[in-house]
Amino acid sequence: MHADPSTTADGSAVHFELFSSSFCGACRQTRMALNRVLQLVPGSTLTEFDVAGDPRRAESLNIEHTPTTIIRDARGREVSRATGVPSLPQILVATARAREAEPSAAAS
């Protein structure tokens, strides 16, 4: 599924977008790390885009290398971006930052 988090209201705590290519070994490593985070962080989601299959999307987001991971908050705003293989701790820190970016219920 290739949902655009900025147009869906699924309430995901954090959304990861992985821009990859089929021949990229580092992309496989990044996918495994992100899948581990999905297990650890309830409500998080992942959408993967093949840059060869969707070059316009990649270009519009200034994706120059694979893998590139964009981390978005629940409202779809980009909070962090990583090029290359991020470590699990790096992803978890970015996840915490995305959660902090969410407005509190009292502010609504």
Secondary structure, 3 states (H helix, E strand, C coil): CCCCCCCCCCCCCEEEEEEECCCCHHHHHHHHHHHHHHHHCCCCEEEEEECCCCHHHHHHCCCCCCCEEEEEECCCCEEEEEECCCCHHHHHHHHHHHHHCCCCHHHC
